[in-house]
């Protein structure tokens, strides 16, 4: 929810200033970073689950 509330104004501004292609590139980068972070968190969870 918070990510969406923060991204909508930024995406709108990027689209107005630089175009839809640049907006899509920015969104793609953000989603890749979030996905990578979640994958790393899941791996840590699997690895360290026996110690909890």
N, C-alpha and C positions, 0 to 999 in steps of 0.2 A: 504494500500500500504506500509506504513512504517513498519507495523508489519511483513509483509511478507519479506521485505528487511532485517529486523533485524533477523528474525527467520531462514532463509535459511542457512546462514553460521553456526549458532549455531547448528541447527539440523544435518547438514552434519558432523560437528565435533563430536557431541555426537554419531552419527551412526558409525563413524570410530573408536572411542575409546571404546564405550560401547556396541554397537550392536543395531539392529533395534528395539528390544523390549524396551530398555531404551529410545530410541528416541521417540517411540510411547507413552510411559508413560509421557515424558516431554511435548510433544505436547498436550496430553490429559489434563494435568494440566494447561497449558497456555490457552487452549480453554475454560476450565471450569471457570477459573478466569475471562476471558474476558466476557463470557456469564453471569456470576453472576453480574459483574459490569454493564452490559447493562440492566439486569433485575432490579437492584436497581435503576438505572437512570430512567428507564421507570416508575417504581412505584412512584418515587419522582415527575416525570412529571405529572402523573395522579393526585396525591394528591395535588400538589401545583398549578395546572393549573388554578383553579378559582381565585387565588390571583394575577395572572399575568395581 
